[in-house]
Amino acid sequence: MGAAVIRVHLAQKRSVIVQEWFDRIVKTYPVNSQQFIKEHKDPFANPVGSSILRAMEGLYEELLRDMDTPKITEHLDSVIRIQAVQDLPPSRALSFIPSLKGIIREELKGEIREMGDREELAALETRIDRLALLAFDCYMKCREKIYDMRVKELKKQRSG
C-alpha cells in the first residue's frame, strides 16, 4: 500500500484531524483566550480563531499534496504571526506542528496497522518535519520584525 492509500485515509478524516490540530494550537494561548477562540465561529467576532482555522486547513491540504512552499509559507504566516506577537518561546509557539504526527497516528491507527507498509507514513512525517522547519523560519522572521519595531520605537522616544 502506498502514497495514494494513506492520502485517501487522511482525506476521509480531514475534518476530525484538522479540528483536533486546531484544538492543540488553541491550547498554546492564554487560558482566558482559549474558550473564545474555540467557540466563536463568526470571522468578524473572532478573526484570530477564523484565521488560524483557515490556515490549518490550508496547511493540511498542502501536506496531502506536493507541499508548495509559497502556499505553506502564506498559511504559516497567518498562524505564526499571531503566535509571535504572544511572545511565546518558539518551542511552545510551534508545538502544534509536531503534534500533528500524534494526531494522525491516533486517527489512523487501524489503517496503519492494516497497511503494514509504513513507508508512506514515514514520508508524511518527513513532510511534517519540513513544515516544522518552515514554521521556525517564519517565526524567526516575525520575531525579527517585532524587535525591529521595538528598536525603532525606542529610538523615536529618545529622539523626541
C-alpha positions as CSV (number, residue, x, y, z in Angstrom):
1,M,0.0,0.0,0.0
2,G,1.4,3.3,-0.9
3,A,1.0,7.0,-1.1
4,A,-2.4,7.0,-2.6
5,V,-3.9,4.8,0.2
6,I,-2.7,6.8,3.1
7,R,-3.7,10.1,1.4
8,V,-7.2,8.7,0.9
9,H,-7.5,7.9,4.6
10,L,-6.1,11.3,5.5
11,A,-8.6,13.0,3.2
12,Q,-11.5,11.0,4.7
13,K,-10.6,12.1,8.2
14,R,-9.7,15.6,7.3
15,S,-12.3,17.4,9.4
16,V,-11.6,15.3,12.5
17,I,-7.8,15.7,12.2
18,V,-7.9,19.4,11.4
19,Q,-10.3,20.1,14.4
20,E,-8.0,18.2,16.8
21,W,-5.0,20.1,15.4
22,F,-6.8,23.4,15.8
23,D,-7.6,22.5,19.4
24,R,-3.9,21.8,20.0
25,I,-2.8,25.2,18.8
26,V,-5.5,26.9,20.8
27,K,-4.1,25.3,23.9
28,T,-0.9,27.4,23.4
29,Y,-2.9,30.5,24.0
30,P,-3.6,32.0,27.4
31,V,-6.4,30.2,29.2
32,N,-8.8,33.2,29.1
33,S,-8.5,33.3,25.3
34,Q,-8.8,29.6,24.6
35,Q,-12.6,29.3,25.1
36,F,-13.3,32.4,23.0
37,I,-11.1,31.3,20.1
38,K,-12.7,27.8,20.0
39,E,-16.3,28.8,20.5
40,H,-16.9,31.9,18.4
41,K,-17.2,30.8,14.8
42,D,-18.0,34.3,13.3
43,P,-14.9,35.5,11.5
44,F,-15.7,39.1,12.3
45,A,-16.2,38.5,16.0
46,N,-13.2,36.1,16.2
47,P,-10.7,36.9,13.4
48,V,-7.9,35.1,15.2
49,G,-9.7,31.8,15.5
50,S,-11.0,32.1,12.0
51,S,-7.6,32.9,10.6
52,I,-5.9,30.0,12.4
53,L,-8.5,27.5,11.3
54,R,-8.3,28.6,7.6
55,A,-4.5,28.4,7.8
56,M,-4.5,25.0,9.3
57,E,-7.0,23.7,6.7
58,G,-4.6,25.1,4.0
59,L,-1.6,23.5,5.7
60,Y,-3.3,20.1,5.9
61,E,-4.2,20.3,2.2
62,E,-0.6,21.1,1.3
63,L,0.6,18.1,3.4
64,L,-1.7,15.9,1.2
65,R,-0.4,17.5,-2.0
66,D,3.1,18.4,-3.1
67,M,4.0,20.9,-0.4
68,D,4.0,24.1,-2.4
69,T,6.5,26.2,-0.3
70,P,5.0,29.6,-1.1
71,K,1.5,28.4,-0.2
72,I,2.7,26.8,3.0
73,T,4.6,29.9,4.0
74,E,1.5,32.0,3.5
75,H,-0.6,29.7,5.7
76,L,2.1,29.5,8.3
77,D,2.4,33.3,8.4
78,S,-1.3,33.6,9.3
79,V,-0.8,31.3,12.3
80,I,2.7,32.2,13.4
81,R,2.4,36.0,13.2
82,I,-0.2,35.7,15.9
83,Q,2.0,33.3,17.9
84,A,5.0,35.6,17.6
85,V,3.1,38.6,19.0
86,Q,2.1,36.5,22.0
87,D,5.8,36.5,22.9
88,L,5.8,32.7,23.3
89,P,9.1,30.8,23.2
90,P,9.5,29.0,19.8
91,S,9.1,25.6,21.4
92,R,5.6,26.4,22.6
93,A,4.5,28.6,19.7
94,L,5.4,25.9,17.2
95,S,4.5,22.8,19.2
96,F,1.3,22.4,17.2
97,I,3.3,21.3,14.1
98,P,4.9,18.1,15.6
99,S,1.6,17.4,17.4
100,L,0.1,16.6,14.0
101,K,2.1,13.4,13.9
102,G,0.5,12.0,17.0
103,I,-3.0,13.1,15.9
104,I,-2.6,11.3,12.6
105,R,-1.2,8.2,14.2
106,E,-4.1,8.2,16.6
107,E,-6.8,8.8,14.0
108,L,-5.3,6.3,11.5
109,K,-4.1,3.6,13.9
110,G,-6.3,0.9,12.5
111,E,-5.5,1.8,8.9
112,I,-1.8,2.0,9.7
113,R,-1.9,-1.5,11.2
114,E,-3.8,-2.9,8.2
115,M,-1.4,-1.3,5.7
116,G,1.7,-2.9,7.3
117,D,3.9,-0.8,5.0
118,R,5.0,2.2,7.0
119,E,7.0,3.9,4.2
120,E,4.2,6.4,3.3
121,L,3.7,7.2,6.9
122,A,7.4,7.9,7.2
123,A,7.2,10.1,4.1
124,L,4.3,12.0,5.6
125,E,6.1,12.6,8.9
126,T,9.1,13.9,6.9
127,R,6.8,16.4,5.2
128,I,5.5,17.4,8.7
129,D,9.2,17.8,9.8
130,R,9.7,20.1,6.8
131,L,6.7,22.0,7.8
132,A,8.2,22.5,11.3
133,L,11.4,23.9,9.8
134,L,9.5,26.3,7.6
135,A,7.4,27.3,10.6
136,F,10.6,28.0,12.6
137,D,11.9,30.2,9.8
138,C,8.6,32.1,9.7
139,Y,8.5,32.5,13.5
140,M,12.1,34.0,13.5
141,K,11.2,36.4,10.7
142,C,8.1,37.6,12.6
143,R,10.2,38.0,15.9
144,E,12.8,39.9,13.9
145,K,10.1,42.3,12.7
146,I,8.8,42.8,16.2
147,Y,12.3,43.5,17.6
148,D,13.0,46.0,14.8
149,M,9.7,47.8,15.5
150,R,10.6,47.9,19.2
151,V,14.1,49.4,18.5
152,K,12.6,52.0,16.1
153,E,10.0,52.9,18.8
154,L,12.8,53.3,21.4
155,K,14.9,55.4,19.1
156,K,11.8,57.6,18.3
157,Q,11.1,58.0,22.0
158,R,14.7,59.0,22.8
159,S,15.0,61.5,19.9
160,G,11.6,63.1,20.5
